[in-house]
Structure formats: C-alpha cells, structure tokens
C-alpha cells in the first residue's frame, strides 16, 4: 500500500499544471537547431532540438508556437520505477497495449517517454513502439527517481547519477531494438532545477515538459479526463498523459473521445519532434 501511495504521488506529480522547477524556459528562448552530437535515433533524419541555454544548461521545451495551423502533440509517460519488478511479477500491469493499439487505429502520431526499467520489463512492446513510424520514444530516466527533491515522494537519484540515469535508459531502450528514439528527456515528476539542467547539459538532450495536464493518473472518469484535455488544448499544445494500465486505467477511453473531437475542431496531431520543429 505504501508503494502504491508513492506511485500515486509520482503520477499525480507528472500531471501538475505547474511542475516544481527552478525556472521555465519557453521555446522562444532558443530556436530549433540540428543536434550538435549524434542523436539517439538511428534515423538518418535528425529530429529538431533546442540550442543549449546560458552556461550550457539543458534547454526546456514546454509547448510549440501558436499560429494559424492547429496542431497538438500527445505524449504518454511509460512509467515504471527501478524497484517495481516484484509488483510486475505479481501481475500488476505497467503497460497499456490497448492504448497503443487505439492510437494506431486512429492513426494518431505520439511521443512515448519511456523509463529504462519499463523497456526492460516490456521489451517486445518497446521494440514495437520504437519501430513504428507513427511513434517516437523519448527518455524518461532509467529508474523514475527524482532528479531534484522534494518531488512528490519519489526516491532521489544518487548523487552524481544524473547522466548515468539518462545513458542507462537510452541503453535499455536501444537494447530492445527500438529505432525511433529521439534526444528528448522528461524529468520524473516534472521536477528539475538549474543544477540538474547543468548536470544534464553534456548529454545534448532537450528537456520536454507540457502545457496541458490530462489528469489521467488514477482517474476513474474518462469523460472528466477528456474534458480537461479539450478545455486546455490550444494550437501548439503539448499534452501529458500516461501509458500505464494500473495507474491510469481510463486513458484509452479518454483518448477515444479526445481525438475525434479535436479533429472536428480542426486540429492535426503531431509528434513532439514535429511540434518542436515548428
């Protein structure tokens, strides 16, 4: 029960309107540019990234530009902490294959931010997602521990372990055979400060936050989740949702309502890389 409570705090943390941060840096602070080092993606076409911030700080992307073209990006966090293996072995589902199948049926591009531990637990699903051109995979750390504290009850990453967490996650994801891996990173719980942005700088990733919270973590009312998304979306919005059956059981039902309604309103769905490219 204590572990479940921590997970609940984590996922609620991922869905806060204002994450705990030292300072938000909107996309306007740096225009997209080619990656300065080889991308984690095996694709010949390099995804857009943002230029480093002052002093080499990792740049932070929160939403795309607002313009006449109505575009929105759906992102899904595939959360699993390093110590949740026994719960998975006991039958708890940290995956959501029905959600991925729904996105495919609806032909909705999406970005999945995956922990390395999730990729190890569900390698076939990680490979399937990461070889489908409809999707791209971003890094959500290996352990889903906090990069700065306090952060919604998450255990803290070991001192000096920021870069190790990111590298280990990319390694675990690549090990599954996933190819559509982009140089984007989402902080567990959305928690970061200038020290973590500075420590992460050498990894040449763009940190990706969000501007629309779905509220799907532990929700039981799919309509309420859908309404929250529909009320918040504007052109250029980036929505955060979850790809974890046990912790976000109504996400697929909410998406089934959100997608046709947004299309009716004239919106086009894109991946985060497309949103960042403008």
C-alpha positions in Angstrom: 0.0 0.0 0.0 2.9 2.4 0.8 4.4 1.6 -2.6 1.1 2.3 -4.3 0.8 5.6 -2.5 4.3 6.6 -3.8 3.3 5.7 -7.3 0.1 7.7 -7.0 2.1 10.7 -5.9 4.5 10.2 -8.8 1.8 10.1 -11.4 -0.1 13.0 -9.9 3.2 14.8 -9.9 3.5 14.2 -13.6 0.2 15.8 -14.1 0.6 19.1 -12.2 -0.2 22.3 -14.1 2.9 23.9 -12.6 5.7 21.4 -12.1 8.4 22.0 -9.5 11.1 23.8 -11.4 13.7 26.5 -10.8 12.7 28.4 -14.0 10.7 27.6 -17.1 12.4 28.4 -20.4 9.9 28.6 -23.2 10.7 27.6 -26.7 11.1 31.2 -27.8 14.4 31.4 -25.8 16.1 29.2 -28.4 15.1 28.2 -31.9 15.3 24.5 -33.0 18.7 23.6 -34.5 20.4 20.4 -35.7 21.6 18.2 -32.9 25.3 19.1 -32.0 26.1 15.4 -31.4 24.8 12.1 -32.8 21.2 11.7 -32.0 20.0 8.6 -30.0 17.8 7.9 -33.0 19.0 5.6 -35.7 17.1 7.5 -38.3 19.0 9.4 -41.0 16.8 12.4 -40.4 17.8 14.2 -37.3 14.9 15.4 -35.1 14.7 19.1 -34.0 16.4 20.1 -30.8 16.8 23.4 -28.9 20.0 25.2 -28.5 21.6 25.0 -25.1 20.7 27.6 -22.5 23.0 30.0 -20.7 26.1 28.3 -19.5 25.3 25.1 -21.3 22.1 24.4 -19.4 19.8 21.8 -20.9 17.1 23.7 -22.8 13.4 23.1 -21.8 10.6 22.8 -24.3 7.0 23.3 -22.9 4.8 23.9 -25.9 5.0 24.7 -29.6 4.4 28.1 -31.3 0.8 29.4 -31.6 -0.2 30.1 -35.2 -3.0 29.6 -37.6 -2.3 25.9 -38.1 -4.0 24.0 -35.4 -1.5 21.3 -34.2 -1.3 19.4 -30.9 1.1 16.7 -29.6 0.0 13.9 -27.3 2.7 12.5 -25.1 2.5 9.4 -22.9 4.7 8.6 -20.0 5.5 4.8 -19.7 6.4 4.9 -16.0 8.0 2.1 -14.0 10.4 2.7 -11.2 13.5 0.6 -10.7 12.1 -1.3 -7.6 8.7 -2.2 -9.1 9.8 -5.5 -10.6 8.1 -7.7 -7.9 4.8 -5.9 -8.5 5.0 -6.6 -12.2 5.9 -10.2 -11.4 2.8 -10.4 -9.2 0.6 -9.4 -12.1 0.4 -5.6 -12.0 0.3 -4.0 -15.5 2.6 -1.1 -16.0 1.9 -1.2 -19.8 -1.1 -0.4 -21.8 -1.1 -2.2 -25.2 -4.8 -1.3 -25.8 -3.9 2.4 -25.7 -1.1 1.9 -28.3 -3.5 -0.2 -30.5 -6.1 2.6 -30.3 -3.5 5.2 -31.4 -2.7 3.0 -34.3 -6.3 2.5 -35.3 -6.9 6.2 -35.1 -3.6 7.0 -36.9 -2.5 9.4 -34.2 1.2 10.2 -34.0 2.5 10.3 -30.5 5.6 10.5 -28.4 6.2 8.0 -25.6 8.5 8.9 -22.8 9.8 5.6 -21.5 11.8 4.6 -18.5 14.6 2.2 -19.0 13.1 -0.1 -16.4 9.8 -0.2 -18.4 11.7 -1.1 -21.6 13.4 -4.0 -19.8 10.0 -5.2 -18.4 8.2 -4.9 -21.8 10.9 -5.3 -24.5 8.6 -6.5 -27.2 6.3 -3.6 -26.7 9.1 -1.1 -26.6 10.5 -2.5 -29.9 7.1 -2.4 -31.5 6.5 1.2 -30.5 10.1 2.2 -31.4 9.9 0.7 -34.9 6.5 2.1 -35.8 6.9 5.4 -37.8 3.7 6.6 -36.1 5.6 6.9 -32.8 8.9 8.1 -31.3 10.4 7.3 -27.9 11.9 9.8 -25.5 13.9 9.2 -22.4 12.1 9.3 -19.0 15.2 8.2 -17.0 16.1 4.6 -16.0 14.6 4.4 -12.5 12.0 7.2 -12.4 13.6 8.5 -9.3 13.7 12.3 -8.6 16.4 14.4 -10.2 15.8 17.1 -7.5 14.0 16.9 -4.2 11.4 17.2 -2.9 9.5 15.7 -5.8 6.1 14.1 -4.8 7.6 11.5 -2.6 10.0 10.0 -5.2 13.3 8.5 -4.0 16.2 10.6 -5.1 18.7 9.7 -7.8 22.1 9.0 -6.3 24.5 11.9 -6.1 26.2 12.5 -9.4 24.0 10.0 -11.1 22.0 12.3 -13.4 24.0 11.4 -16.6 24.1 7.7 -15.7 20.3 7.6 -15.4 19.9 9.1 -18.9 22.6 6.9 -20.5 21.3 3.8 -18.9 17.8 4.5 -20.1 18.8 5.1 -23.6 20.8 1.9 -23.5 17.9 -0.2 -22.2 15.6 1.3 -24.8 18.0 0.6 -27.7 18.6 -2.9 -26.4 15.0 -3.8 -27.3 15.6 -2.9 -30.9 13.7 0.3 -30.9 14.9 2.7 -33.6 12.7 5.8 -33.4 14.5 7.2 -30.3 14.7 11.0 -30.1 17.1 13.1 -28.0 14.4 14.3 -25.6 14.2 13.8 -21.9 11.3 14.2 -19.5 12.1 14.6 -15.8 10.3 12.2 -13.4 7.6 14.1 -11.8 8.5 17.1 -14.0 10.9 18.2 -11.2 14.2 19.9 -12.0 16.3 22.9 -11.1 19.3 24.7 -12.6 21.7 22.2 -11.0 20.1 19.3 -12.8 19.8 21.2 -16.1 23.6 21.9 -15.8 24.4 18.3 -14.9 22.4 17.1 -17.9 23.9 19.5 -20.4 26.7 17.2 -21.7 24.1 14.6 -22.8 22.8 17.0 -25.5 19.1 16.4 -24.9 16.2 18.7 -24.8 14.0 18.5 -21.7 10.4 18.2 -22.6 7.6 19.4 -20.2 4.0 20.2 -21.2 1.3 22.9 -21.1 -1.8 20.7 -20.8 -2.4 18.2 -18.0 -4.8 15.4 -18.7 -5.4 14.4 -15.1 -5.5 10.7 -16.1 -3.3 9.5 -13.2 -5.6 7.2 -11.1 -8.7 8.8 -12.7 -11.8 6.7 -12.9 -13.9 9.0 -15.1 -12.7 9.0 -18.7 -15.1 11.8 -19.6 -13.6 14.1 -17.0 -10.1 13.4 -18.3 -11.3 14.1 -21.9 -12.9 17.4 -20.8 -9.8 18.5 -19.1 -7.7 18.0 -22.2 -10.3 19.5 -24.5 -10.6 22.6 -22.3 -6.8 23.1 -22.2 -5.7 22.5 -25.8 -4.7 25.4 -27.9 -2.7 25.4 -31.1 0.8 24.3 -30.3 -0.2 22.5 -27.1 1.7 19.5 -25.7 -0.4 17.2 -23.6 0.9 14.8 -20.9 -0.8 11.5 -20.3 0.2 8.0 -19.2 0.7 4.6 -20.7 0.3 2.6 -17.5 -2.8 0.4 -17.1 -2.6 0.0 -13.3 -2.1 3.7 -12.6 -4.0 5.3 -15.4 -6.9 2.9 -16.3 -9.2 5.2 -18.3 -6.6 6.9 -20.6 -7.6 4.9 -23.7 -11.3 5.7 -23.2 -10.4 9.4 -22.8 -8.2 9.4 -25.9 -11.1 7.7 -27.9 -13.1 10.8 -27.1 -10.4 13.5 -27.4 -9.1 12.5 -30.8 -12.3 12.8 -32.9 -13.4 15.9 -31.1 -10.1 17.7 -31.7 -10.1 16.7 -35.3 -13.6 18.0 -35.6 -12.3 21.3 -34.2 -9.6 21.3 -37.0 -6.6 20.1 -35.1 -3.9 17.9 -36.5 -1.9 15.5 -34.3 1.9 15.6 -34.5 4.8 14.1 -32.6 6.9 16.3 -30.2 9.7 16.4 -32.7 7.3 17.9 -35.3 5.9 20.4 -32.7 9.5 21.5 -31.8 10.4 22.0 -35.5 7.6 24.5 -35.7 
